[in-house]
Each structure stands twice: as structure tokens, then as C-alpha cells.
Amino acid sequence: MARLEIAIVADNPETLEALTRYLEDAALHVQALKHLKLSALAAMPLAAVVLFPDELPLKAVCAAITGLRAARPRSLILLVTSNPQSFRAVMESDGSSLLPVAVPKPAFGWVILDAIRAHANQEEP
């Protein structure tokens, strides 16, 4: 399996540092972002984007998810949130991209890693 490219978006520096280290130790290549920048995310060849949206503006997160689904329809979007119902509108089928996945917060690193690996295994021919 090729080394997977992952982006993590979180406002909390400790979350970014700990999850980045955990996923890099599992041989993933991680881009840690403190700010949600759709243009940067859409330009990266990402297998997955892990978002911690609870500390970010809801409208910006929903717009980014919609944009990411259009720009990277085969990338996994993983939302680690304590309020998944807030994102219901952007988690429905659009007919062309993968459905985002919500993981209840708090989430252990291994849960996130397992979801990324399961997605990568489905994508392999």
C-alpha cells in the first residue's frame, strides 16, 4: 500500500500535535492545519481529511465539506464531533462523492486510523 496522504484540521494545537504524531507513527503522511482552508485542502492529493469542526464556524465547515466533496469525491471526510446532527445537511448523498463519516468525540487515534485504513483498503483495486 502506498503511503497515505492525510490532512487534519483542528483549532486545538494539542489535538493537532498528538494525532499527527500518532498517524505518522502508523506510516501516514500528515498535513496538520490549524485553519480550514478549502483551497489548500482541494489542492492536496488526500486520501482523507480529518476535521475537528466543533471549534470552527459551522457555516465555514459546511461550505468546506461541500467544496471538498466536489473537489475530492474519492477522499474520506472524517468529522470528529460531539454534535454530528449539526452537519446532517452536508452528510447526505450528493450522487457523486463519498459520504462523510462522523466519529463521536472524544475519539481515540486508533478509531480514526482504522477508518482511514478501511477507506484506503476499499479504494485499492
N, C-alpha and C positions, 0 to 999 in steps of 0.2 A: 504494500500500500504506500502511495506517495505521502509525503509529509503534508498534513492538512494545514491550510491557512485559516485562521480563526481571528475574528475581531471581538473584543469585549468592550462594551460601553457602560461605564458606571461613574457616578459622581463621587463615590467614596474611594479615596486613594488606597485604603487598606484592602478593600474588596478587589480593586484592580490588581494590586501587587500580589495578593495571596492566590487569586485564581490564575493569574498569568503564570506565576511560578509553578503551580500545580499542573496546568495544562502543558507548559513547556517541559516539565519533568516527564510527561507522558508522550513526548516527541511531537507535539503540535507546535506550529509556528504561530505566535500570538501577536496581534497588534492591540495594544491597550490604549483606549481613547477615553478621555475624561468628558469630552463633549460629543454630542450627537451630530455628526456631520455627514449628511447623506451623500454629498459629492465624493468625499473620501471613501466611504464605505462602498459606494457603487463602482468605484474605480479599482478596487482591490479584488483579486481572484479568490474570493472567500468560499470555503465550504460551509461556514456557519458564522452567524453573528449572535453573540450572547448579549442581551440587553438587560440592564437593571433599571427599569423605567420609573420606579416609584418616586425617585428624587428629581425626575425630569418633567418638564411641562407636557401634559397629556396630549395637547394638540400637536406639538412637535414630534412626539413619539409616534403618534398615529400617522402623521404625514410621512415620517421616515420609514415606517413599516410598509406603507403603501408604495412609496418610491423604491424601496429595496426589493419588494416583491416584483415590481416591474423591471428593475434593472438586473436583478439576480434571481430569476424564478426558480433555479435549482438549489439555491443556498438555503440552509436551515436558519430560521429566525427563532431564537430561543429567548423567551421572556421570563426572567426570574422576578416574580412579583407577588406581593401579598394581596393584590386586588385584580385578578385576571378578568373579572367581569367588566372592568373599565375599558378593556381592549377588544370586546366582543365584535365590534363593527369591522375591525381590521383582521380578525381571525377567521372570517368566513371565506368560503371558496370563491376565488375570482375566475376559476376556469382555466388558469394558465400557470399558476405558481404553486409551490408547496404551501401547505397550511402552516402558519406559525405555531409553535408549541409553547404553552405556558407551563412553567415549573413553579410550584408553590415555594414561597420564601418563608423560612430560610431553606436554602438548598445546599447540599454538600457538593463538593467538587466532583466526586465520583459520579453523582447523578447527572451533572452537566456533561462530563466526559463520556458517560455511557450513551447519552442522547446523541452526541456528536458522532461517536463511533458507529452507532446504529444507523444514522443517516448516511455516513460515508460508505458503509457496507452495502446499503441499498442502492447507492449511486454507482458502484463498481459494476462493470459489465460482466 
